[in-house]
């Protein structure tokens, strides 16, 4: 799977139309939300759900029991719950692997996850754990390295000279300690609301991680939604996020919901979601499409993530 190429837009639209009809036939709740939809002449005409819907109802288009992916939630707010069957999980794993490998390369290192092993015992799968497992195929072995007190089990660092490390952004800031003799490839997502409360900017955060580690260490930030598992948007060296060929991003005016060429509300789409109708989701995030060539060399659509809608409900910090 090559994530970044010139896409066949007509083929993508046909796949999304077929996927939408599948969900209308298989998910009664979804068909009640969009009872009159029948066809689309463009991706802009495809029906979508607001991300907040998944906090209030569990939508399902598959008879297979599968897993339930659950976001973290702020106090008093419901988490989003996303149903995953085996087929969708496999496709999403392949998607995340292809995207991350394009940025991280083919080499494999031990994966250290800044989380406690107790997280694996949750009845539903926390989104941050699913994010960690999306990196497993890029590793030689995997370790959950926080003990019950939230401290890193540093003896694991004695087992190799180079590591892949995943953590929520604020956990890396809070827990990671200097490893000047180790080359570390940090991958992080979510958790920015706590960093903003501390007035920590991205440049300061990344420089601290690099200063803590041996030369040759790297930091990769990515954006994603628990409502769109498997499709992630790393930040390229030019400061943009690129859309893989099996996905699309639209920008809508927050008031009229019409498409806009200015900054607006991001709508995320993908062709991987068969177990439930999370294939087209209107987010509470703000961004803008950036036309033209990117210096990083990746082709296809790219966008800039600008922040959150004013007064939008705070999302869980473990967005995938």
C-alpha positions in Angstrom: 0.0 0.0 0.0 1.5 3.3 -1.1 -0.3 6.0 0.8 0.6 9.1 -1.2 0.0 9.2 -4.9 -2.3 11.0 -7.4 -5.7 9.5 -6.6 -8.4 8.3 -9.0 -11.1 10.6 -7.7 -13.9 8.9 -9.7 -12.9 5.6 -8.2 -12.8 7.0 -4.7 -16.2 8.5 -5.1 -17.6 5.2 -6.4 -16.1 3.3 -3.4 -17.6 5.9 -0.9 -21.1 5.7 -2.6 -21.0 1.9 -2.3 -19.8 2.1 1.3 -22.6 4.6 2.2 -25.2 2.3 0.6 -23.8 -0.6 2.6 -24.3 1.3 5.9 -27.7 2.5 4.9 -28.8 -1.2 4.3 -27.0 -2.6 7.4 -27.3 0.0 10.1 -31.0 1.0 10.9 -29.9 4.0 13.0 -27.8 5.4 10.2 -30.7 4.9 7.6 -33.0 6.8 10.0 -30.5 9.7 10.1 -30.2 9.9 6.3 -33.5 8.4 5.0 -33.7 10.3 1.7 -30.1 10.0 0.5 -29.7 7.9 -2.7 -26.7 9.1 -4.7 -23.9 11.6 -5.0 -22.2 13.4 -7.9 -19.2 14.5 -5.8 -17.7 13.7 -2.4 -19.2 16.9 -1.1 -22.7 15.4 -1.6 -22.0 12.3 0.5 -23.8 12.2 3.8 -21.8 12.6 7.0 -22.1 12.3 10.8 -20.9 14.8 13.3 -18.2 13.3 15.6 -20.4 14.0 18.6 -23.0 11.4 17.4 -20.6 8.6 18.5 -20.7 9.8 22.1 -24.4 9.1 22.3 -25.1 6.0 20.2 -23.2 2.9 19.2 -23.6 2.4 15.5 -23.1 -1.0 13.9 -23.2 -2.3 10.4 -21.6 -5.8 11.1 -23.1 -8.8 12.8 -19.7 -9.8 14.1 -19.2 -8.9 17.7 -15.7 -7.5 17.2 -14.1 -4.9 19.5 -15.3 -1.5 20.7 -12.7 1.3 20.5 -13.3 3.9 23.1 -11.9 7.4 23.4 -10.9 9.0 26.7 -13.4 11.6 27.9 -13.2 14.7 30.0 -15.1 14.7 33.3 -18.9 14.5 32.7 -18.6 13.8 29.0 -19.4 10.5 27.3 -16.6 8.8 25.4 -17.0 8.0 21.7 -17.5 4.3 21.0 -16.5 2.8 17.6 -17.3 -0.8 16.6 -14.6 -2.6 14.8 -15.0 -6.1 13.2 -12.0 -8.2 12.1 -11.9 -7.1 8.5 -12.0 -3.4 9.4 -9.4 -3.9 12.0 -7.0 -5.6 9.5 -7.5 -2.9 6.9 -6.9 -0.1 9.5 -3.8 -1.8 10.8 -2.4 -2.0 7.2 -3.3 1.7 6.7 -1.6 2.9 9.8 1.5 0.8 9.0 1.8 2.1 5.5 1.4 5.7 6.6 3.8 5.5 9.5 6.4 3.5 7.5 6.4 6.3 4.9 7.6 8.7 7.6 9.7 6.4 9.8 11.2 4.1 7.2 11.6 0.3 7.1 13.9 -0.2 10.1 12.5 -2.0 13.2 13.3 -1.2 16.8 11.9 -2.2 20.2 8.7 -0.3 20.9 8.3 1.4 24.3 4.7 2.5 25.1 4.2 5.2 27.8 1.3 3.5 29.4 0.6 0.8 32.0 0.0 -2.8 31.1 -3.2 -2.6 33.1 -4.7 -0.6 30.2 -4.9 -3.8 28.2 -7.4 -5.2 30.7 -10.1 -2.6 29.9 -13.4 -4.1 28.6 -13.3 -1.7 25.7 -10.1 -0.9 23.9 -8.8 2.6 24.9 -8.0 4.7 21.8 -4.5 5.4 23.1 -3.8 1.6 23.4 -5.1 1.1 19.8 -2.7 3.9 18.7 0.2 2.0 20.4 -0.7 -1.2 18.7 -0.8 0.5 15.3 3.0 0.8 15.7 3.5 -2.9 16.7 4.2 -4.0 13.1 7.0 -1.5 12.9 8.8 -2.9 16.0 10.8 -6.0 17.0 9.0 -6.3 20.3 6.7 -4.2 22.5 6.8 -3.1 26.1 4.3 -1.1 28.2 6.9 0.8 30.4 4.9 2.8 33.0 4.7 1.1 36.5 1.8 1.5 38.8 3.2 4.8 40.1 3.4 6.2 36.6 7.2 6.0 36.5 9.2 4.5 33.6 10.7 1.1 34.1 14.1 2.3 33.1 15.7 -1.2 33.1 14.1 -1.8 29.7 16.3 0.9 28.3 19.4 -1.3 29.0 18.2 -3.9 26.4 19.0 -1.8 23.2 20.7 1.3 21.9 17.8 2.5 19.7 14.1 2.5 20.4 10.7 3.5 19.0 8.7 5.3 21.7 4.9 6.1 21.6 3.1 8.2 24.1 0.4 10.8 24.4 2.0 14.2 24.0 1.6 15.3 27.6 2.8 11.9 29.0 6.0 12.3 27.0 6.5 15.8 28.4 5.7 14.7 31.9 7.4 11.3 32.1 10.3 11.1 29.7 13.8 11.6 31.2 17.2 12.1 29.6 18.6 9.1 27.7 21.7 10.8 26.2 23.2 7.4 25.1 20.1 6.2 23.3 18.7 7.1 19.9 15.0 7.5 20.2 12.3 7.8 17.5 9.4 9.4 19.3 5.8 9.1 17.9 3.1 11.1 19.8 -0.5 12.1 19.3 -3.2 13.8 21.3 -2.8 15.5 24.7 -2.3 19.0 23.4 -5.0 20.6 25.5 -2.8 19.9 28.6 0.2 21.2 26.8 -1.6 24.4 25.9 -2.7 24.8 29.5 1.0 24.7 30.4 1.8 27.1 27.5 4.2 24.6 26.0 4.6 25.1 22.2 5.4 22.3 19.8 8.9 23.5 19.0 9.8 23.6 22.7 8.3 20.2 23.3 10.1 18.5 20.4 13.5 20.2 21.2 13.3 19.0 24.7 12.8 15.4 23.6 15.7 15.7 21.1 18.0 17.3 23.7 17.2 14.4 26.0 18.3 11.8 23.5 21.3 10.8 21.4 22.1 12.5 18.0 19.9 11.0 15.2 16.8 10.9 17.3 13.5 12.0 15.7 10.0 13.2 16.7 6.8 12.5 14.7 3.5 14.1 15.6 0.3 12.9 14.1 -3.3 13.9 14.1 -6.3 11.5 14.0 -9.7 10.8 15.3 -10.9 7.8 17.4 -13.9 8.0 15.0 -11.6 7.3 12.0 -9.2 4.6 13.2 -6.3 3.6 11.0 -6.2 6.9 9.1 -3.7 9.2 10.6 -2.1 12.4 9.5 1.6 12.9 10.5 3.2 16.3 10.4 5.6 16.4 7.5 8.9 18.4 7.6 7.2 21.3 5.8 4.5 21.6 8.5 1.6 20.0 6.6 -0.5 16.8 6.9 -1.0 14.7 3.8 -4.1 12.7 2.9 -3.6 9.0 1.8 -5.3 7.8 -1.4 -7.9 5.8 0.6 -9.1 9.0 2.4 -10.2 12.5 1.8 -10.5 15.8 3.7 -13.0 18.5 3.0 -13.4 21.9 4.7 -16.8 23.3 5.6 -18.0 26.7 6.8 -18.9 26.1 10.5 -22.2 28.0 10.1 -23.6 27.0 6.7 -21.7 23.7 6.3 -21.0 24.7 2.7 -17.6 23.9 1.3 -15.1 26.7 1.7 -11.6 27.5 0.4 -10.9 29.4 3.7 -10.3 27.9 7.1 -13.2 25.9 8.4 -14.5 22.7 9.9 -12.7 19.5 8.8 -14.6 16.6 7.4 -12.7 13.4 7.2 -13.5 10.4 5.0 -12.1 7.0 4.3 -13.0 3.8 2.5 -11.9 1.4 5.3 -14.9 1.6 7.6 -17.3 -1.3 6.9 -18.1 -2.3 10.5 -19.9 1.0 11.2 -20.7 4.3 9.4 -17.7 6.3 10.5 -16.5 6.6 6.9 -17.5 10.3 6.7 -17.2 12.4 9.9 -17.5 16.1 10.5 -15.1 17.0 13.2 -14.8 20.0 15.6 -11.3 20.7 14.3 -10.4 23.7 12.2 -8.1 23.6 9.2 -7.5 24.6 5.6 -6.5 22.8 2.4 -3.1 23.9 1.0 -2.9 23.6 -2.8 0.3 23.1 -4.8 3.5 21.1 -4.4 4.9 20.3 -0.9 8.7 20.4 -0.3 8.6 17.1 1.5 7.9 15.4 -1.9 4.6 13.8 -1.1 1.8 14.2 -3.7 -1.9 14.4 -3.3 -4.0 16.6 -1.0 -2.5 18.2 2.0 -3.9 20.4 4.8 -3.0 22.5 7.8 -4.5 21.8 11.2 -5.3 25.1 12.9 -7.0 24.2 16.1 -10.5 23.7 17.5 -13.8 25.4 16.9 -14.5 28.1 19.5 -16.3 26.6 22.6 -16.1 23.1 21.1 -16.4 20.3 23.6 -12.9 19.2 24.6 -12.1 15.9 23.0 -10.5 13.0 24.8 -6.7 13.3 24.7 -6.2 9.9 23.1 -7.4 10.6 19.6 -6.0 8.0 17.1 
